[in-house]
Amino acid sequence: MGVGPIVVLTGAGISQESGLDTFRDADGLWARVRIDEVATPEAFARDPGRVHAFYNARRRRLLAAEVRPNAAHRALARLERAHPDLLLVTQNVDDLHERGGSRDPLHMHGELLKARCGGCGTVVAWRDDLAITTRCPACAAAGGMRPHVVWFGEIPLQLERIQAALAGCAVFVAIGTSGQVYPAAGFVAVARAAGARTVEANLERSAAGVFDHHFEGPASRSVPALVDALLQGTLSAGA
């Protein structure tokens, strides 16, 4: 292809058509529940039962039979197969990229289908509900198991690896992300400073001058078109 290294960032918009809620839309999760009540370390310390109930419901929804990867997830897996020098970074805690065929997406905000012990730090695969009484499978302590997700006020995972990839990429792609949550919202600026072409696939265009190329519309339509353009060397503004 001759494109050079690619960094792809995905947000909640890529999973919306698979049946999962977004966060910052008018009807998103944060319009229905307060962030500081369910998604901060302080909330977990204050009312772990409520936090567990929130994430248990999200986990059960993710595991529902009707929630499946869509054409956008599958298109990115196709791009990855054709272009090994690609880093897929997702803000999503779902596993739809993996189910769609991506080999090793970097989950900067953690993974809902994993749990972490606040005592010994053990991270394990987890598909069941968590409760205050859940014991860590490693240290056997109860009360410290939590979803392996990054809460507000915590540092996203593997930022050094992401920053290094951004500084060396030739193309940066942002898909289905609001561009409001840092540090991810600043990734496009880092890539532009490194000389990368910048591309977005989103329902609406970001502010003028932020991205060089735009593919507008639902992810299941815009992302396959974007991937085709990259693979065929015909990258231009999308419809």
Secondary structure, DSSP 8 states (H G I E B T S, - for coil): -----EEEEE-GGGTGGGT---SSSTTSHHHHS-HHHHSSHHHHHH-HHHHHHHHHHHHHHHTSTT----HHHHHHHHHHHH-SSEEEEE---SSHHHHTT-S--EETTEEEEEEEETTT--EEE--S---TT-B-TTT--BS-EEEEE--TTS--TTHHHHHHHHHT-SEEEEES--S-STTGGGHHHHHHHTT-EEEEEESS--STTS-SEEEES-HHHHHHHHHHHHHHT------
